[in-house]
């Protein structure tokens, strides 16, 4: 029995996908729209109360600063002398009064709020104030109580009656009435200041904030809606109020969210209200537009699917057949089809690619052969037979001369050197391991030549930086072979390290003959070109490994050494993915069994 499997085309899959996507979208949007409405309303409540509290805190902070003015004045030495009748007040009363008035004025203008500072002395019934209308011997309630908290009152000093808030302190502080005090310090500010602040708060908002106290008329902004305000006071504020709260009330078939916060300084309530439906109306409008858009998108989706089938699926089928022929080894296959759209930009390059496949395959094989040859050369340079022969002959000669210390030193350094170079399973090591290898390598040459000195100065914080294996030894070998070995008087190799937040840098310098300026430039050019026998496998590999493993900016460079020789500078990026990888415990070469 032959079973025929029906395969749905891309066109059919797209139609099914559009329907399957639209159905959950409709349900999800309906659900999310309801959730969004409730969330927006909740956020509206939270943000409105937070903004109201923030505004009131700023207003209370300014009022609290004004509350400190009388305290500051009570500690002023000139004012205390004036109250006690000593100092300048005893000799020149008018000058003392002028000085006190000037201090009151300066203290008053130091605040951004309009305010009046006044000192009243019951004994002589004298009044000194920053307000010129009450300065001198003015009307004062000499038998009244001292208002030690902010109280609302009326100000008649400027000819017209205005609301004002007043607070007083006394000297001494325990005086209950004006008559019991030596002096009374008073600060007051007009309600117009609060009105101006309410206007600033109201700007760009759909509300009319006001200050409310059950015993006084409300303090409003400059353009209040009195009808709504009266309804809010009747429906919300007539009951018992907490320090802060919110309530929704209906006024003229419109729902309003009323928020209120109590001032800790004045004892009044700052009240604000916003129309809820007006804020939520964009969500309702967006919902209606969404349902209409879904129907329109469904129609557009069907049309787009048909165009997609004609302009995408058919060209893809042609390309699939061509790729299958190519996968079967038919390198002469071509796609004979003109899509008359962007697929032509794929079909033409594909046909050109098919014609070049054979050449590319040959190039890949060639590159593999060259890579293997370079690897062999690198391994040969790492385990140089002449280096081993010379070291062993040194051991033999030292043994014949019965120089036991030299034999032990050469054997130990040679063993450590070949132990490290012969282990290739871990290609990532620490800089400490590389420097240990170089130190053994230099000790071997020092024992053989007796005219080679070296110093290694690398910060301890660089020692655990991960680096590729056998990174430094080829450069040290070049410094010995080309820089120092041919000098009768010998030489010195200096290895230094430095580190900053982004880069690691190791400099290997010798005091040999060095290179001319033209040869140095040629050497730098060769580093960025394909490897040649003239440059050498080790040097080229060091440069390429730094570039590949540590990214842009990393690599090898050469420059003239301060002592007249040549400096090789290795630079690598600390922020690359390879540099950020630390060795796991057990991967370090030092854990290898020496037996």
QUISUL-V581468 format. One record per residue. N is the residue number from 0. RES is the residue in one small letter. OMEGA is omega as a letter, one per 30 degrees, with the letter a starting at -180 (none if undefined). Layout:
[[N/RES/OMEGA] [N/RES/OMEGA]]
//
This chain:
[[0/x/a] [1/x/l] [2/x/l] [3/x/a] [4/x/l] [5/x/a] [6/x/a] [7/x/l] [8/x/l] [9/x/l] [10/x/l] [11/x/l] [12/x/a] [13/x/l] [14/x/l] [15/x/a] [16/x/l] [17/x/a] [18/x/a] [19/x/l] [20/x/a] [21/x/a] [22/x/l] [23/x/l] [24/x/l] [25/x/l] [26/x/a] [27/x/a] [28/x/l] [29/x/l] [30/x/a] [31/x/l] [32/x/l] [33/x/l] [34/x/a] [35/x/l] [36/x/a] [37/x/l] [38/x/l] [39/x/l] [40/x/l] [41/x/l] [42/x/l] [43/x/l] [44/x/a] [45/x/a] [46/x/a] [47/x/l] [48/x/l] [49/x/l] [50/x/l] [51/x/l] [52/x/l] [53/x/l] [54/x/a] [55/x/l] [56/x/l] [57/x/l] [58/x/l] [59/x/l] [60/x/l] [61/x/l] [62/x/l] [63/x/l] [64/x/l] [65/x/l] [66/x/a] [67/x/a] [68/x/l] [69/x/l] [70/x/l] [71/x/a] [72/x/a] [73/x/l] [74/x/l] [75/x/a] [76/x/l] [77/x/l] [78/x/l] [79/x/l] [80/x/a] [81/x/l] [82/x/a] [83/x/a] [84/x/l] [85/x/l] [86/x/a] [87/x/a] [88/x/a] [89/x/a] [90/x/a] [91/x/a] [92/x/a] [93/x/l] [94/x/l] [95/x/l] [96/x/l] [97/x/l] [98/x/a] [99/x/l] [100/x/l] [101/x/l] [102/x/l] [103/x/a] [104/x/a] [105/x/l] [106/x/a] [107/x/a] [108/x/l] [109/x/l] [110/x/l] [111/x/l] [112/x/l] [113/x/a] [114/x/l] [115/x/l] [116/x/a] [117/x/l] [118/x/l] [119/x/l] [120/x/a] [121/x/a] [122/x/l] [123/x/a] [124/x/l] [125/x/l] [126/x/l] [127/x/a] [128/x/l] [129/x/l] [130/x/a] [131/x/a] [132/x/a] [133/x/a] [134/x/a] [135/x/l] [136/x/a] [137/x/l] [138/x/a] [139/x/l] [140/x/a] [141/x/l] [142/x/a] [143/x/l] [144/x/l] [145/x/a] [146/x/a] [147/x/l] [148/x/a] [149/x/l] [150/x/l] [151/x/l] [152/x/a] [153/x/a] [154/x/a] [155/x/a] [156/x/a] [157/x/l] [158/x/l] [159/x/a] [160/x/l] [161/x/l] [162/x/a] [163/x/l] [164/x/a] [165/x/l] [166/x/a] [167/x/l] [168/x/a] [169/x/l] [170/x/g] [171/x/a] [172/x/a] [173/x/l] [174/x/a] [175/x/l] [176/x/a] [177/x/a] [178/x/l] [179/x/a] [180/x/l] [181/x/l] [182/x/l] [183/x/l] [184/x/a] [185/x/l] [186/x/l] [187/x/l] [188/x/a] [189/x/a] [190/x/l] [191/x/l] [192/x/l] [193/x/l] [194/x/l] [195/x/l] [196/x/l] [197/x/l] [198/x/l] [199/x/l] [200/x/a] [201/x/a] [202/x/a] [203/x/l] [204/x/l] [205/x/a] [206/x/l] [207/x/a] [208/x/l] [209/x/l] [210/x/a] [211/x/l] [212/x/a] [213/x/a] [214/x/a] [215/x/l] [216/x/a] [217/x/l] [218/x/a] [219/x/l] [220/x/a] [221/x/a] [222/x/a] [223/x/l] [224/x/a] [225/x/a] [226/x/l] [227/x/a] [228/x/l] [229/x/l] [230/x/a] [231/x/l] [232/x/a] [233/x/a] [234/x/a] [235/x/a] [236/x/a] [237/x/a] [238/x/l] [239/x/a] [240/x/l] [241/x/a] [242/x/l] [243/x/a] [244/x/l] [245/x/l] [246/x/l] [247/x/a] [248/x/a] [249/x/l] [250/x/l] [251/x/l] [252/x/l] [253/x/a] [254/x/a] [255/x/l] [256/x/a] [257/x/l] [258/x/l] [259/x/l] [260/x/a] [261/x/l] [262/x/a] [263/x/a] [264/x/a] [265/x/a] [266/x/l] [267/x/l] [268/x/l] [269/x/a] [270/x/l] [271/x/l] [272/x/l] [273/x/l] [274/x/a] [275/x/a] [276/x/a] [277/x/l] [278/x/a] [279/x/a] [280/x/l] [281/x/l] [282/x/l] [283/x/l] [284/x/l] [285/x/l] [286/x/a] [287/x/l] [288/x/a] [289/x/a] [290/x/l] [291/x/a] [292/x/l] [293/x/l] [294/x/l] [295/x/a] [296/x/l] [297/x/l] [298/x/l] [299/x/a] [300/x/l] [301/x/l] [302/x/l] [303/x/l] [304/x/l] [305/x/l] [306/x/l] [307/x/l] [308/x/a] [309/x/a] [310/x/a] [311/x/a] [312/x/a] [313/x/l] [314/x/l] [315/x/l] [316/x/l] [317/x/a] [318/x/l] [319/x/l] [320/x/l] [321/x/l] [322/x/l] [323/x/l] [324/x/l] [325/x/a] [326/x/l] [327/x/l] [328/x/l] [329/x/a] [330/x/l] [331/x/a] [332/x/l] [333/x/l] [334/x/a] [335/x/a] [336/x/l] [337/x/a] [338/x/a] [339/x/l] [340/x/a] [341/x/l] [342/x/l] [343/x/l] [344/x/l] [345/x/a] [346/x/a] [347/x/l] [348/x/l] [349/x/l] [350/x/l] [351/x/l] [352/x/l] [353/x/l] [354/x/a] [355/x/a] [356/x/a] [357/x/a] [358/x/a] [359/x/l] [360/x/l] [361/x/l] [362/x/l] [363/x/l] [364/x/l] [365/x/l] [366/x/l] [367/x/l] [368/x/l] [369/x/l] [370/x/l] [371/x/l] [372/x/l] [373/x/l] [374/x/l] [375/x/l] [376/x/l] [377/x/l] [378/x/l] [379/x/l] [380/x/l] [381/x/a] [382/x/a] [383/x/a] [384/x/l] [385/x/l] [386/x/l] [387/x/a] [388/x/a] [389/x/a] [390/x/l] [391/x/l] [392/x/l] [393/x/l] [394/x/a] [395/x/a] [396/x/l] [397/x/l] [398/x/l] [399/x/l] [400/x/a] [401/x/l] [402/x/a] [403/x/a] [404/x/a] [405/x/l] [406/x/a] [407/x/a] [408/x/a] [409/x/a] [410/x/a] [411/x/a] [412/x/l] [413/x/l] [414/x/l] [415/x/a] [416/x/a] [417/x/l] [418/x/a] [419/x/a] [420/x/a] [421/x/l] [422/x/a] [423/x/a] [424/x/l] [425/x/a] [426/x/l] [427/x/a] [428/x/l] [429/x/l] [430/x/l] [431/x/l] [432/x/l] [433/x/l] [434/x/l] [435/x/l] [436/x/l] [437/x/l] [438/x/l] [439/x/a] [440/x/l] [441/x/l] [442/x/l] [443/x/a] [444/x/l] [445/x/l] [446/x/a] [447/x/a] [448/x/a] [449/x/l] [450/x/l] [451/x/l] [452/x/l] [453/x/l] [454/x/l] [455/x/a] [456/x/a] [457/x/l] [458/x/a] [459/x/a] [460/x/l] [461/x/a] [462/x/a] [463/x/l] [464/x/l] [465/x/l] [466/x/l] [467/x/l] [468/x/l] [469/x/a] [470/x/a] [471/x/a] [472/x/l] [473/x/a] [474/x/l] [475/x/l] [476/x/l] [477/x/a] [478/x/l] [479/x/a] [480/x/a] [481/x/a] [482/x/a] [483/x/a] [484/x/a] [485/x/l] [486/x/a] [487/x/a] [488/x/l] [489/x/a] [490/x/a] [491/x/l] [492/x/a] [493/x/l] [494/x/a] [495/x/l] [496/x/l] [497/x/a] [498/x/l] [499/x/a] [500/x/a] [501/x/a] [502/x/l] [503/x/a] [504/x/l] [505/x/l] [506/x/l] [507/x/a] [508/x/l] [509/x/l] [510/x/l] [511/x/a] [512/x/l] [513/x/a] [514/x/l] [515/x/a] [516/x/a] [517/x/l] [518/x/l] [519/x/l] [520/x/l] [521/x/l] [522/x/l] [523/x/l] [524/x/a] [525/x/l] [526/x/a] [527/x/l] [528/x/l] [529/x/a] [530/x/l] [531/x/l] [532/x/a] [533/x/a] [534/x/a] [535/x/a] [536/x/a] [537/x/a] [538/x/a] [539/x/a] [540/x/l] [541/x/a] [542/x/a] [543/x/a] [544/x/l] [545/x/a] [546/x/a] [547/x/a] [548/x/a] [549/x/l] [550/x/a] [551/x/l] [552/x/l] [553/x/l] [554/x/a] [555/x/l] [556/x/a] [557/x/l] [558/x/l] [559/x/l] [560/x/l] [561/x/a] [562/x/l] [563/x/a] [564/x/a] [565/x/l] [566/x/l] [567/x/a] [568/x/l] [569/x/a] [570/x/l] [571/x/a] [572/x/l] [573/x/a] [574/x/l] [575/x/a] [576/x/l] [577/x/a] [578/x/a] [579/x/l] [580/x/l] [581/x/a] [582/x/l] [583/x/l] [584/x/a] [585/x/l] [586/x/a] [587/x/a] [588/x/a] [589/x/l] [590/x/a] [591/x/a] [592/x/a] [593/x/a] [594/x/none]]
//
